[in-house]
């Protein structure tokens, strides 16, 4: 199981680096890697990713906080919306089919990519 440990640490390292550098994207790395290389099903990979992202974001936030780069009013508003959205999203996650989840994820990736190209 040492191979699995190293593989998962490398996946986390890559996701953490992307998340810290871009401020997002850890989930776009973790979900596909956990399903392909760690052989997790879609729901388990997404649920695992959510918890991993929490710690990646917490770590990155500490350094942004030290540089006084956080807008606290926006943060509080986003937290309020994020709590409600997180609740709804987690309820949907366990009730949607794997194909529906995959389609939503692909659409999100395509939308994000197109937005980045035309900005």
C-alpha positions in Angstrom: 0.0 0.0 0.0 3.0 2.3 0.0 2.5 2.8 -3.7 -1.1 4.0 -3.0 0.2 6.4 -0.3 2.8 8.0 -2.6 0.3 8.2 -5.5 -2.4 9.9 -3.3 0.2 12.3 -1.8 1.3 13.3 -5.3 -2.3 13.8 -6.4 -2.9 16.0 -3.4 0.3 17.9 -4.0 -0.7 18.6 -7.6 -4.2 19.7 -6.6 -2.9 21.8 -3.8 -0.4 23.6 -6.0 -3.1 24.3 -8.6 -5.5 25.4 -6.0 -3.0 27.7 -4.2 -1.7 29.2 -7.5 -5.0 29.8 -9.2 -7.3 30.1 -6.2 -9.4 27.3 -7.6 -9.1 24.1 -9.6 -8.1 21.6 -6.9 -11.4 19.8 -7.5 -10.8 19.7 -11.3 -7.5 17.8 -10.5 -8.7 15.7 -7.6 -11.9 14.2 -9.0 -10.5 12.8 -12.2 -7.4 11.6 -10.5 -9.2 9.9 -7.6 -11.6 8.2 -10.0 -8.9 7.0 -12.4 -5.8 6.3 -10.2 -7.3 5.6 -6.8 -10.3 3.8 -8.3 -12.9 5.6 -6.3 -16.5 5.9 -7.6 -17.7 9.3 -8.6 -19.6 10.2 -5.5 -16.8 9.1 -3.1 -14.2 11.0 -5.2 -16.3 14.2 -5.1 -17.0 13.9 -1.4 -13.4 13.2 -0.6 -12.4 16.2 -2.8 -14.6 18.6 -0.9 -12.8 17.8 2.4 -9.4 18.0 0.7 -10.2 21.3 -0.8 -11.2 22.7 2.6 -7.7 22.0 3.9 -6.0 23.3 0.7 -8.0 26.5 0.9 -7.3 26.9 4.6 -3.6 26.6 4.0 -3.6 29.1 1.1 -5.9 31.5 3.0 -3.4 31.7 5.8 -0.7 33.1 3.5 -3.2 35.4 1.7 -4.3 36.6 5.2 -0.7 37.3 6.2 -0.4 39.6 3.1 -3.7 41.3 3.9 -5.2 40.2 0.6 -8.6 39.1 1.9 -11.8 41.2 1.4 -13.7 40.3 4.6 -17.1 41.6 3.6 -17.1 39.7 0.4 -15.7 36.6 2.3 -18.6 36.7 4.8 -21.2 37.0 2.1 -19.7 34.2 0.1 -19.5 32.0 3.2 -23.2 32.5 3.8 -24.1 31.5 0.3 -21.5 28.7 0.3 -23.1 27.1 3.4 -26.5 27.0 1.7 -25.0 25.9 -1.6 -22.8 23.3 0.0 -25.9 21.8 1.7 -27.9 21.7 -1.5 -25.0 20.4 -3.5 -24.2 17.6 -1.1 -27.9 16.5 -1.2 -27.8 16.5 -5.0 -24.5 14.7 -5.1 -25.7 11.5 -3.4 -29.0 11.5 -5.4 -27.8 12.0 -9.0 -26.6 9.3 -11.3 -23.0 8.9 -12.1 -23.6 9.9 -15.7 -25.5 13.0 -14.7 -22.6 14.0 -12.4 -20.1 13.4 -15.2 -22.1 15.5 -17.7 -22.5 18.4 -15.2 -18.7 18.3 -14.5 -17.8 18.2 -18.2 -20.2 21.1 -18.9 -18.6 23.1 -16.1 -15.1 22.4 -17.4 -16.0 23.4 -20.9 -17.8 26.6 -19.7 -14.8 27.6 -17.6 -12.4 26.9 -20.4 -14.4 29.0 -22.9 -14.7 31.8 -20.4 -11.0 31.9 -19.8 -10.2 32.0 -23.5 -12.5 34.9 -24.2 -11.6 37.1 -21.1 
